[in-house]
Amino acid sequence: MAGSAQPHHPEDDQAPSATKLVLKRAPPPTSHTESSAPAKSEVRFVLPGTRPEPETVRINTSDTSQPFLDPTVLQQWR
C-alpha cells in the first residue's frame, strides 16, 4: 500500500524550542577539610630506637599440645 505514507511537512524539520535548565549549585569540595583528630589511616613517622622492639614469641607447632593453665594453680608459684 504505497498510498498510506504520511505527507512531509516543512515545519517538522525545525528544532524544538530551547528550554532553559536551572541547575542547583554543586556542594563545596570536601577533599580539603581539616580535622583536629588524626585519621586511623594517617601515617606517623617514628625515629629509630624511640619505640621498643616487639617481643618475639616462638611456638613449636609440632610439639605436644599443652592444656590450658588454671590461674589458681599458677598462684602457688608466686
Buried (B, 14 or more C-beta within 10 A) or exposed (E): EEEEEEEEEEEEEEEEEEEEEEEEEEEEEEEEEEEEEEEEEEEEEEEEEEEEEEEEEEEEEEEEEEEEEEEEEEEEEE
